[in-house]
């Protein structure tokens, strides 16, 4: 208990040092309250949870070419969803990095306070060469929903409340070969001391941003690529990654994960977006089995257990301060679905209200058939 409190106090102390520093320090973040009500499938029972959280993003420009960054999240979750899940504290305090930078400060059967440092890195700029060491976000994905190229920091579309996405304990070298091309090397260690390391080369040709990558992701050899551009005035992108067990390379069957998407914004601000995902190792039967609410189970290889997945989204700026949207995930093989309507309202210059529903439907044991409904309301103050 003392070590956990010490971790929390040290984190606060670091923040105070930054806050009292000179003008070469940038500080921003947010404070928010998220209220969730859950209605299990085939039940009229309602269960709730309240989550109060804040985030600090700190950047220290130590020299013209040297930058230190740290981001910390603090969460206090309480309610029935915490009490009824005996593994809740274990799930939210799980840290997949080589360094365990997520700590439970205190908890009981119905509440938990925990803290997570998801960015902690040093960046050095040497002209055309950038070097970043430490916990960082490595974003190689292109698609807006499923990102097979994102072998370092995969994420779930359903996690609407973590827009910054997790970080990796990694070393990253990025060399700009021209104004439109660059080569990267990234190596990371996870909590099991397994290595993910790869090189990527990106360039622009024929009006498209194109990239190719290759390396290892834990137990697999990986090779992949992606593109992003336009067809007429519509955005068009795609990416694919092939995985094969490196210890049993000759005997094992590989897995191909591929996605593509098209998006278009009309002059009246109406936004349309469609996407598709292919998983060569997926099933055309019932695809239940993944707990989408458990971040510890998620990786780029299991966006879904289904062979085929479809996505559609539309959004509209009702007023300059109000934006409404609705997203749909659909499994065409087992006919299960997810529907996510939302409304984002700007109350003041830096205070926002988000209303979002997460409605899962389908037969038992299908991909989305066993989750029920979630109703969420979030008030967020950015600073």
N, C-alpha and C positions, 0 to 999 in steps of 0.2 A: 504494500500500500504506500509506504514511504517513497519507494522508487517511482511510483506512478505520479504521486503528487510532485516529486522533484522534477520529473519530466515536464509536467504542466507548468511549474513555476519557471523552469529554465526557458521554456518556449515563450512565456510572457516576458521574461527578462530580455530575451533577444529582441522581441518586438519593441520594448521600451528603449533599448539601445538604438535601434533603427529610427524610432520616432524622434529621439533627441539628437540625431545626427544632423549633418549639414544638408544643404540643398541638393547634394548629389544623390539623394535617396528618394525613390519613388514609392509611395504607399497607397494602396487602394484595396478594396474588398467589398464585403457586404455583410449585412445582418438580416436574417429572415426567420419567418415562422411558417412552417408547413403543417397543415392539418389534413389528416387522411382518415377517411371512413371506408371500411372494407365490408362488402357484402359477399359472403361465400356463395358458391354455386349451390342452387337448389335449397336455399335457406333464406328466411326473412331476417335473420340475426344480423345486427350491425356491430362492428368492432372498430374502435378508433385508435389513433396514435397521433401525438403531437411531437413535432421536431423543431427545436429552436437551434439555429446554427449560425455560425459566422465564419468568415474567411478573411485572411490577411494575405495580400500579395505584396512582397517587399523586394525591391530591386536596388542594389547599391552599385553605382557606377564608380568603382574604385579608381580606375584610370580610364583614359580615352578608349583603350582597347580591352579593358578587363571589367567584367560584370559579375556580381554575386546575386543570386536570386533565391528567395525562400518563400514558400506558400504553406500556410497552416490552416486546417479546418478544425473547428470545435463543434461537437454535436451533443445536444441533450435530448434524448428520445424517451418518451414515456407513454404509457397507455396499455390498452388491452392487447394490441398486436405484439408488444414487447413481452407482456406477461404470459401470453398463450404460446409463445415460441421459446422453448427452453434453450435453443441454440442461438437466439438473437444476438446476445453479446459476443459470442464467438464469431458469428458471421460478420458483423459490422467492424469488429476489431482485427479481422484478418488482414495481414499485410503481405502481399505477394513479392515484395522486393527483397533483395539480399540483406538490406538493413531493415530492421523492424522499427518503423517510424510511426506506428499506430499503437496508441496506448489507451487502455481503459483507466480513467481517473477514479471513478467509483461507479458501482452499479448495485441494483437490487432486483427483485423478481419482476418489477414493473417499470424500471427506468435504468438508464445508463448515460453516463457522461464520458465521452471519449474524444481523443484528439489525434489528428493525422497530419503529418507533414508530407505533402505530395509533390513538392518541388524543393529541391535543395541542391543547387549546382553552381559551378563556376564556369564562366564563358570567357574565352580569350580569342580576340579577333586579330589575326595576323595578315591583313590585306585580303587576299583571296581565300585564305584558310581560316575557318572557324573551328574551335575546339571547345566542346562542352563536356564537363565531367561532373557526375552526380545524378541525383534524381531529377528526371526531366521527361517531358512529353515528346515522344518520337512519333510523328504523324506521317506515315507513308501512304495512308489511305486516300482514295479519291472519291468513291461513291458516297452519297449522302446518307445511306441507310446501312448497307453492308460493305465492309472494307477488307477484302481478302488480303490486300497488300500490307495491312496494318499488323504486322507480325509481332510488334513490340508492345503495343497498347490497344488491344482490341476492346470494344465497348458495345453495350447493348443499346439499341435504339429506344427501348422501353424505359431506360433510366433517364428521365427528363430533368432530374434535379441535380445532375452532375455534369454541367456543360464543359467544365475544364478538363475532364477525363483524367484517368490515373496516370501516374508517372512511372518510369523505369529507372532502376539503378544502373546507369550505363555510361559508356564513353562514346562520344560522337565526334567524328571528323567530317567536315564538309568543305570541299574545295570547289570553288567556282571557276570552271574552265572558260566561261564566257558570260555575257549578260543574260543568256537564256539557257544555260546548261550548267550542271553541277554533278559532282561525284560525292557519294557519302559512304562512310563506313561506321557502323554502330555495333557495339557489343554490350550485352547486359547479362547480369546474373539475377536469378530469382531466389525465392526463399529456400528452394531445394538445392541451390547452387548449380542449377542447370543453366547452360549457356545458350543464348540466342545471339547470333552474330551474322551480319549480312552486309553486302555492298549494294548500292543503288546508283544508277546513272539516269539522270533526267535531262531532257532536251526538248526543244521546240522544232517541229517540222510540219510543213503543210498547214500551218495554223493550229496545230494540236500540240499540247503538252504531253510528252510521252516519257515513260519510265520503264526500266527493267531492273530486276533485283535477283539476287541469288545468295544462298548461305545455308545456315542451319538454324532451326527453331527447336531447341531442346533435343528431342529424340529423332527429329526429322530433317532430311535435306529439303530445301525449298528453292523454288525458282518461280518467278512471276513477272508480271508487268501490268501496265495500265495506261490509259489515255484520258484526256479531257479536252473538249473543244466545243464546236458549235455546228449544228446542221441548220442552215438558214439562220434564224435568230433564237433557236432553241438550244439550250445546253445539252451536251451529250457526253457521257463518260462511261468507262468500263474498266474493270480490273480483274485479274485472275492470279491465283497462286496454286502451285502444285506441290504437294507434300508426299514424301516417301520415307519410310523408316530407314535410317542410315545404318543400323546394325544388321538388319535383315533386308538389305536393299534388293537383292536378286529374288528373294522369295515373296516379299511383301507387295501388296497392291497399293498403288498410290491413291491419293485423294486430290481431286481438283475442286477448288472453290472459286466460282466466278460470279460476278455481278455486273449489271449494266443499268443505266438510268437516263431518263430524259426529263428536262424541266423547262418550263416556259412561263414568263411573266407578261401578261397583257398590259396594255397602256392604262387600263383602269385599276391596276395593281392586283388583279386576280392572278394567283399563282397556281400552277398545276405541276405535278411531279409524279412520275411513275418509275418503278424499278423492278428488277427481277433478280433472283438468286438461284444458282445451280450448285448442288452439292453431290458430287459423283458417288459419295459413300452414303448418301441419304436414303431414306425409305419412301416408298410410294404407299405404304400402309399408314396406320396410326402413328403419329410422330411425337407422342407424349413422352415425357421422361426428363426433360430439362426444366429445372427450376429457374425461371427467368428472373426471380427475385433474389437469387443467390449469386453474388458477384464472384464468389470463389470458384464456381463451376464454369465460368465463361471464358472462352478463348476463340481465336479466329477460326479454329477448326470446327467449332460447334455453335455457330450462329443459330443453327437449327439442325434437328435430326431429319428434316424432310429433304427429299431430293429437289423439289421445286418450291419456291416461295415467291409471292407477288406482293407489291406494295403500291399504294396510291395515296396521294395527298393533295389537298387543295387548301389555299389560304387566301384571305381577303382583308385588305385594310379598310375596315368599316368607317373609321374616322382617323384623323392623324394620330389619335391617342389610343385607338382600339383595333386590335388585330384578332381575327377569328380564324381557326384552322381545324381541319379534321384529317386524321391519318388512318389508313386501313392496311393491316397485314392479313394475308390470306394464304392458306395452304390448300392448293387445288386438289391435292390427293385425298386428304381426310376431311376437307370442307370445314375446318375450324378457322376461326378468325379473331382478330383484335381490332377494335375501333377506339380511336382516341380523339374526341372532340376537345378543343381548348379555346380559351379566350384570354388574351393578354392585354391588360389595361394599364396605361400610364397614368397614375394618380397625381404625381407631381414630377418635377424634373428628374428626380432620382428615387422615387418610390413606385413600385409596380405591383399590381395584383394579377395573379395567374389562377384561372379556374381550369382544371383539366380532369376529364374522366378517362378511365382505362377499363374498357369493357371487353371481356374475353368470352368467347362462345364456341360451342361445338360439343360433340358427344364425348363421354368419358374416355380417357386415354388418348384423345387426339392432342395435337400440338397445343392448342389454346383452350381446350375444353374443360379444364379442371380448376380454373383460377378465379372465376367469379367477377366481381366488379369493384373498382376503386374510384372513390371520389376525392379529389384533392383541391385544396385552396392554399395558395401561398402568397404572403405579403413579403416583399423584398425591398430593402433599402441599400442602395449602392453608394459607396463613398470613395 
